[in-house]
């Protein structure tokens, strides 16, 4: 049984999880395209065509995130929004509220022995 099948089986009697999984599956294309967009743009920035070796050595993830170009912020915002939509959470939720909700969802998960 796949992990997804296992989760879907387990979630049948847990409405909160079942709704979250349904939204995740419905928003899967948005999540996937958001992730692909971020990965492709980062790869293009890290490995531009016709760049000198010296300039390529300066193209690191650390430098990219320190520079934080607009396209990177927009890509992360799009991905964040897709994840929030998948959970059915509002876009103006605080980081603390996200952590509280993730903890509550995690505490609902069964242990390896299948207990709740």
N, C-alpha and C positions, 0 to 999 in steps of 0.2 A: 504494500500500500504506500502511495506517495505521501509526502508530508502534507500537501494540500488536501488530499483525500482524507487523511487522518484528522486534520483540523476540521474539515467540513462534517465528518462523521461526529466528532466530539461536540461541535457547535450546534447540532440539531436541537438540543434542549436548552440552549443558552441564547435567548433572543438578541442580547446586545452584541454578541460575537457574530451571530448569523447575519445580522443587519450590516455589521462592519465588513464582513467577508463579501456579502452581496455587492456593497458599494465599491469595494476594492476591485472585484471582478468587472463591474460595470465601468470603472474608471481606469482599467488596466491599460488601455491604449494611450490615454493621456499621460499616465505615469511613465509608460515605456517611451513614448516620444519625448517627454521632458528629460528623461535620463539620457536617451540617445543624443539629444540636442546638446546637453551639457558635455557629454563625453567627446562628441565630435568637435565641438568648438575648442575644448581644452586641448585635444590632440592637434588641431590645426595651429593653435597658438604655440604649443610646445615644440612642434616640428614643422615650421613653415618651409615651403619650398625655396630653394636658392638662397639659403642663409649660410653665412660663414660659420666655421667651427667655433670660433670665439664667441659669436653671438648665440649660437645654440647652447653653449655651456651655461649661459646666463638665463636660459629659458627653463626655469624650474617651477614646480608647483608653488613653492614658497614665494618666489618672486611674483608669480601670477596672482596669488591671493593677497600679497602685500600691495600690489598695484590696484587690484580689485576693479578692473574695467567694467563699464556699464553693462556690456553683454553678459559678463559673468554674474553680476548681481541679478539681472533679469532672468537668466537661466535658473539660478537658484530659487528665485521667487516663484517662477513657474513650477518648479519641482515641488517646492514647499506647498503651494496652493493645491497641486494635484494630490499630494499626500493628505492634506487636511480634508479635501473633498472625499477621498477614499474612506476616511474615518467618519465623515459626516460632521466634522467639527467646523466652527466658524473661523473665518480667516483672521479675525482680530483677537484670537486667543493668545494668552501670554505664555511664555516659556514655562513658567511654573505650573500653569494649568495643563499644558501638554504633558509635563512630567507626571502630574497627579493622575491624569487619565491613562497614560501608558502604564503606570504602576498598577492602577486598578485593573486594567485589562490583563496585565501580567499575572496578578494575583489570582485571577479567575482561571488561568491555565492549569491543567492537571499536571501532576508530577509525572515522572517517568513510569511510575507504577500505575498510572491511570486515575489516581485519586484526584479529587478536586481541591 
